[in-house]
Amino acid sequence: MSDFPMIATERWLNQVFAAKAARNGGVVRRNLRDVEREVGLDWFRHEIRRRGFHAVENAGQIVVFCNNAPVRVLC
């Protein structure tokens, strides 16, 4: 079995969370279809929780809040 899929998965995740917005505690947005194709939703959710972040999904877009502050839905 090749390690390539795991390496590609880690590379993709590192790229997402290395974005300037993520490093500065902002938000990153990814298409749900891309997440499912690249790493799988379960693994992506695991990584978000592991980092202490929060995320929401709407209309096929996932918005990750790259900090541990509470998230409120305003309306």
LOGU-916702 format. One line per field, with one value per residue: y, z negated, x negated of N, C-alpha, C in turn; residue in three letters; residue number from 1. Coordinates in pm, whole numbers, plus 50000, padded with zeros to 5 digits. Each point is the difference from the previous one (the first is absolute). Layout:
# LOGU-916702
n.y = [Y/...]
n.z = [Z/...]
n.x = [X/...]
ca.y = [Y/...]
ca.z = [Z/...]
ca.x = [X/...]
c.y = [Y/...]
c.z = [Z/...]
c.x = [X/...]
resn = [Ala/...]
resi = [NUM/...]
# end
This chain:
# LOGU-916702
n.y = [49881/50096/50077/49997/49922/49945/49991/49963/49919/49963/49989/49945/49925/49973/49983/49933/49933/50003/50010/50117/49988/49876/50037/50093/49878/50015/50010/49872/50001/49886/49959/49965/50014/50111/50034/49963/50063/50104/50013/50026/50011/49871/49981/50076/49944/49885/50044/50040/49890/49926/50092/49958/49978/50083/49938/50061/49941/50059/49946/49896/50099/49973/50066/50008/50011/50054/49987/50017/50117/50026/49922/50113/49941/50107/49940]
n.z = [50000/50079/49960/50134/49986/49900/50077/50103/49913/49944/50122/50038/49891/50015/50128/49964/49903/50108/50047/50052/50053/50027/50045/50051/49992/50131/50118/50028/50130/49997/50123/49958/50128/49992/49887/50048/50110/49934/49898/50045/49989/49972/50087/50090/49960/50009/50111/50034/49952/50061/50091/49948/50130/50066/50049/50107/50041/50119/50067/49939/49912/49965/49893/49991/49875/50039/49903/49871/50057/49917/50063/50041/50021/50075/50110]
n.x = [49916/50035/49899/50003/50109/49931/49894/50077/50062/49887/49954/50115/50005/49871/50034/50108/49939/49924/50123/49972/50120/49965/49883/50082/50055/49992/50056/50021/50019/50068/50001/50119/50028/49925/50059/50118/49964/49953/50086/50121/50130/50003/49902/50065/50113/49936/49945/50121/50057/49908/50024/50116/50022/50081/50108/50046/50112/49997/50100/49945/50001/49876/50041/49868/50036/49888/50087/49990/50026/50101/50084/50054/50115/49984/50031]
ca.y = [50119/50121/50109/50120/50064/50068/50116/50099/50049/50090/50119/50082/50058/50100/50117/50072/50065/50089/50124/50118/50020/49897/50031/50122/49979/50038/49892/49945/49943/49895/49934/49869/49897/49992/49936/49857/49939/50007/49939/49942/50091/49955/50035/50146/50036/49959/50098/50127/49982/49983/50132/50086/50093/49972/50013/49992/49966/50056/49999/49935/50068/49984/50114/49959/50111/49952/50044/49923/50086/49946/50040/50028/50025/50125/49996]
ca.z = [50000/50016/49906/50077/49963/49871/50021/50072/49905/49907/50075/50024/49871/49962/50086/49953/49870/50009/50064/49914/49917/49894/49906/49926/49923/50080/50055/50131/50059/50097/50060/49939/50097/49999/49874/50011/50097/49960/49871/49937/49902/49864/49965/49991/49872/49896/49997/49948/49854/49941/49993/49914/50084/50026/50141/50040/50141/50060/50146/50058/49960/49860/49947/49879/49915/49956/49863/49911/49949/50028/50125/49984/50122/49968/50044]
ca.x = [50084/49920/50022/50033/50127/49989/49914/50081/50099/49931/49957/50118/50039/49899/50019/50120/49978/49885/50045/49979/50120/50001/49891/50035/50121/50117/50081/49971/50120/49971/50115/50025/49961/49853/49962/50032/49910/49859/49968/50118/50060/49971/49862/49994/50062/49904/49891/50055/50015/49867/49938/50080/50073/50141/50034/50139/50018/50120/50006/49883/49877/49962/49926/49928/49957/49869/49975/50087/50107/50134/50066/50143/50077/50068/50140]
c.y = [50125/50102/50127/50061/50076/50126/50110/50062/50100/50128/50094/50069/50108/50127/50083/50079/50086/50132/50115/50022/49900/50031/50119/49986/50039/49880/49953/49933/49897/49941/49860/49887/49981/49930/49850/49928/49991/49923/49925/50091/49958/50040/50151/50047/49964/50104/50134/49992/49991/50134/50096/50102/49958/50017/49994/49964/50060/49996/49944/50068/49977/50120/49955/50127/49953/50064/49920/50086/49937/50054/50019/50016/50120/50002/49890]
c.z = [50000/49892/50071/49961/49867/50014/50070/49908/49903/50068/50021/49871/49956/50082/49953/49874/49995/50069/49900/49907/49885/49896/49912/49921/50073/50047/50133/50050/50104/50049/49941/50093/50004/49874/50008/50094/49947/49871/49936/49888/49856/49956/49985/49868/49884/49986/49945/49848/49931/49980/49912/50076/50008/50149/50018/50148/50047/50150/50063/49970/49852/49961/49868/49928/49931/49868/49911/49936/50033/50132/49971/50138/49969/50044/50100]
c.x = [49912/50033/50045/50134/49991/49914/50079/50104/49936/49957/50118/50045/49902/50016/50120/49968/49874/50036/49985/50120/50003/49893/50032/50130/50127/50078/49942/50127/49958/50131/50014/49956/49850/49950/50024/49904/49856/49969/50116/50050/49968/49859/49984/50059/49908/49889/50047/50012/49864/49930/50078/50081/50147/50024/50151/50004/50131/49985/49873/49868/49976/49916/49940/49955/49873/49958/50094/50109/50136/50053/50148/50061/50088/50146/50021]
resn = [Met/Ser/Asp/Phe/Pro/Met/Ile/Ala/Thr/Glu/Arg/Trp/Leu/Asn/Gln/Val/Phe/Ala/Ala/Lys/Ala/Ala/Arg/Asn/Gly/Gly/Val/Val/Arg/Arg/Asn/Leu/Arg/Asp/Val/Glu/Arg/Glu/Val/Gly/Leu/Asp/Trp/Phe/Arg/His/Glu/Ile/Arg/Arg/Arg/Gly/Phe/His/Ala/Val/Glu/Asn/Ala/Gly/Gln/Ile/Val/Val/Phe/Cys/Asn/Asn/Ala/Pro/Val/Arg/Val/Leu/Cys]
resi = [1/2/3/4/5/6/7/8/9/10/11/12/13/14/15/16/17/18/19/20/21/22/23/24/25/26/27/28/29/30/31/32/33/34/35/36/37/38/39/40/41/42/43/44/45/46/47/48/49/50/51/52/53/54/55/56/57/58/59/60/61/62/63/64/65/66/67/68/69/70/71/72/73/74/75]
# end
